Amino acid sequence: MEYRGIERRGCTRFSIPGATVRYKQKIHLFSKEEYIEEDYPVLNISRGGILFLSQDRIDIASKINLKIFIPDEQDALIIMGRVRWVLHNPGVSYKYQIGIQFNPYGKKKGHNSPELLEKIIALEKKHIKSG
């Protein structure tokens, strides 16, 4: 069964202390995509998206690939999404807050794997209980 997406307000946002993210995006049609070498702090995550801090502004609607590093987890979560909003960060350490909506989960091209959704649900249960 294909998972078609998540209603934005139906997702519980949760924090994972120490979680960081790296991203890559295609700038030009023929450019090589590489992950930014800097790890950016994750403010919160949900089944439908992620909010993180960045020094760089990313254009709204940009397709983006993320590598999310979770403390005490062996492998990073690699997930695809799209930039939905960018705000100036009121703090002094990072210039922007970047809001990403994850692509739907399913077996089709451009979708995130259903197994990835299962991992996020497990993290949600773990961090909402302990929070």
Buried (B, 14 or more C-beta within 10 A) or exposed (E): EEBEBBEEEEBEBBBBEEBBBBBBBEEEEEEEEEBBEEBBBBBBBBBBBBBBBBEEEBEEEBEBBBBBBBEEEEEBBBBBBBBBEBEEBEEEEBBBBBBBBBBBBBEEEEBBEEEBBEBBEEBBEEBEEEE
